[in-house]
Amino acid sequence: MPERIRTRFLVVGSGVAGLHTALRASSEGHVTVLTKRSLFDSATAYAQGGIAAALGAGDSPELHRRDTLAAGAALCDSKAVEILVEEGPARVRELQTAGARFDLEPGGNFKLGREAAHSRRRIVHAHGDQTGAEVARTLIDRVTNSKRITVMERTRVLDLIVAGGRCHGVRATIAGAPVDIIADATVLATGGCGQVYRYTTNPQVATGDGYAIAHRAGVRLADMEFVQFHPTALETPENPLALISEAVRGEGAVLLNDAGVRFMLKRHRLAELAPRDVVAREIFRERARGSRVWLDARMLGASFRKRFPGIFVICGARGINPEKDLIPVIPAAHYMMGGIVTDLTGRSTLERLYACGEVSRTGVHGANRLASNSLLEGLVFAERVARDMIARSPLKGAPRKKSWDAPPLIDRGAAQVAADDVRSVMWEHAGIARTAKGLRECLSVLSAIEQRLPIGATEEANMVETARLIAEAALMRKESRGGHYRSDFPHSKRKWRGRHIEW
């Protein structure tokens, strides 16, 4: 029989959304935090660009709202966006009070940057280009010092425990041993799924576990076709790829092809500061024509290493000096706009199950996330999840204890081959440019991969399931909108405006 652990609140995930939820909920009860690897293994720590919030002179939540809605391509939930921009500034200031060392002007105000599709400078940074790492450090310090929070690292969540139409916790393994973790409220904050693609900026833990776990339990998901591809990852053979922040283009860097032509000038009125989906697609097209693409930041000179110290080190370690050299870039899977459907308090369609952060579909991002809105969404909606959870009474009783086991992975090599095959077919057929023929081929290959998964390949099974959700939704949406581009349906269609594909 599995071991059984009882906790007031259960949070799965250790990014900004999960850790903020745990901290706020711990004021009213014990919280258990589960993470697949360590507390530091999350996409939050990789975020370079910063946190978008209307904190500067001449800016306002209304302007931030307009920019977010414009980027979302008529699929945002207007109320969710209003909550994001109205509550966001307070969440950022609270994080600063908690110890986050954001970059400040000499007078003490936030030093704000600008990124693509923002009409104002409103991006809060830390240490130039290490905002996510600073946010993670701040939250991890507070979590590890809390006596009301237990962190269980290297814990693999397999499925939700569902009985009587409610979520009672999760089934998980710790060092291979089965464990039932029972909670009054369970929060999935498991992050995204970039690892289902060959090229991604996401950490290796981002295998889409939360989407697959929720889907198996019958929880409603939506908008899975909307994957955002970051235009400028550093082109290397690594996994994940190092990110070259959009903020570099915000400071004046431009994109060149092999002929030295600044091609974005003729592709969009905002050139390099066009929405991410536009820039990523144009780089993809240049590469399809046989040209590599380069980011030219040489005009920043010696100020580059001061403004972007982390990126300067990343490039230098690979033999590139951004002050003198062109930076080779390639688009890469970066962020999932869809996910577990939630209301404005983070409640999913399964009673007592919440979701926040990238795994959730709050409606904030629509078809295309506005740059640097993701950390903000994690903070804002984690706060709302925590407030709702602590207001709910404890669950009475628990499901009867059942015997189950988790077979060990018997063939790690075969599992790795399966994962690589998922990444390859998704990049080829369900990536930046999609067609009906390619998507059908993708689904056929995914089914074949699923059939040959070795026993115990739980993470790879989640990758296949999440990849299938993306490909099926992409096949159903016969238009192009935001992060979803169909070369056989290259234009947005009025009849798809405001329509969502749900499971």
Summary of the structure (lengths in Angstrom):
residues: 503
radius of gyration: 21.7
end to end distance: 33.2
largest distance: 68.8
contacts: 1888
relative contact order: 0.17
helix: 38%
strand: 20%
